[in-house]
Amino acid sequence: MKLIYEKSIPGRRGMRPAQSDVPAGNNINPEWRREKEAKLPELGEVDVVRHFTGLSKGNFGVDTYFYPLGSCTMKYNPKSSERIAGFSGFADLHPLLGDMPKGGALSQGALQVLYEIDLMMREITGMAAFTTQPLAGAHGELTGILTMAAYHREKKNQKSKLIIPDSSHGTNPASGAVAGYELVLVPSDENGVIDLGALKKTVDDQVAGLMLTCPNTLGLFNPHIKEICDLIHGVDGLMYYDGANMNAIVGKARPGDMGFDIVHLNLHKTFATPHGGGGPGAGPVGVIEKLEQFLPVPIVVRNNDGSYGLDYHRPKSIGKIAPFYGNFGVILKSYVYILMLGKEGLERVSENAVLNTNYIKEKLKDYYDLPVPGLCKHECVFSASRQMKLGVHAIDIAKGLIDRGFHPPTVYFPLTVREALMIEPTETESKETIDAFIEAMIDIAKTAQTDPDSLHASPTTTIVGRMDETTAARNLNIACLD
Amino acid sequence: MANEDLKYTESHEWARQEGDVVTVGLSDYAVEQLGDIVFLELPSVGDQVTKGAPFGAIESVKAAADIYAPVSGEVAEVNEALPDEPELFKTDCFGQAWLIKIKPSDPAQWDSLMDTAAYAEHVRGQ
């Protein structure tokens, strides 16, 4: 497939504007004037349209295929929320309008959305207040850990360590390190959850807090949360809830009731907004009452006359963490989604997400190794160790699925499982689709025994075949047009 | 087997005693598990390393991992060429793909490492 620049023919145009009869002004400061013509591809309109339509046909997305990418919650995103996010009253709003006195007349609707989704998220998580600023899950983690640090600074606590279980999300250690903490990794026990004995040994008065992904990356709910919370609170540490796997418990259980102090939600996962390919996401952070004063500025408030405005006067705030109020379009879509589903609908989300996962796990357990047997939550992790003995690795199974019309699951994560295949079907798939996926996985397990080479050759049905990831990573070839 | 003189860690580093330095590398098992290696970060000569603590990082197409020191001491030499030739892990992980040489601060730590037979047993249990 050619790049659009490779299709360029010098001098070709899609349209030619009429000759201007107004003399060209030349009052732009020379140091700001470009010296060379911009290097743009030169094509006719129809060729541009065909180029990009062709690219869109190569897309592998939720709107075209089942996408059981573990840990990413690639649920179907309803088109109604897309439509509302496109309303010009929202989409064309200038982000600074909210800074007019008392929130300004034109931004009242948008401010109301931010105000009300804050209330909804409080209800869903059991937290006392939220900021909608963080632009992604990991950004929410950083915001949460900076809030944690602000709390300890305010109390003059001397804290240096942050505890992270080895079954946590990969971004947790990075967020803790960026916030300046020394990381203490705690291993999992034979049941796949944090090893309580090992945890007890690491907890001392230097511990600022603990980041828990629950359910964890094995899809397992931690049965010792109360004990872990008591242990951390005992040294005035704070409990951080990584909400990346909230889809497993939304509507059923609230981190605030379990004893967590800080929560981030991945709106783009649990609350159904498009993601993948780098964004945009939204990772709002909620905190309990004693941490509210440290949240980023501004906070949306309801004025006495019922109008909405922005409160910047928060002297203990950690400051601004992102421009304006976060990815407003994403927040708005989630707001619509939550209103559409309501309390009963959200409960059914987690029920069906968990049911679908356990159905897949039961149907496939005779064909793939299960590192941790028993019930799981919203995702299940298989190991391809049995197939590895036949020369077929997790990556070959992933590529074989593409040829069978499915997006691969997450592979080689979590790191605690060898040749991991991490499957998260979500609640939005029909039984027919899930059965077809199960059939494809069984077909691959059989092919691994009879014809492993055909899996090594996959994918063969795509525009490009198997990528050479090693050469791509070792020999970066990045061109910049001058 | 030519690697009889090697000792190993549970985290799959090998160590070889040569005069007053200990050479460190990654075992064939570790290399096989990681897959094709694409990035390597090593310490500098003169850095202090601590037994059981990470001294470097390695990244493959599958995963990123820390590399742990088998013994404590000062880094005496670093395989500067290796980050540019990661394919050496595949062809000669016990030879040309050595990582660093450590001047041990506590020679007794050598005895706490696994010998070849114990390591083979450890790998079987993985």
Interface residues (C-beta under 8 A of the other chain):
Chain A: I395 V411 Y412 F413 L415 R418 E469 T470 A473 R474
Chain B: Q33 D36 V38 F39 V61 K62 A63 A65 P86 Q126
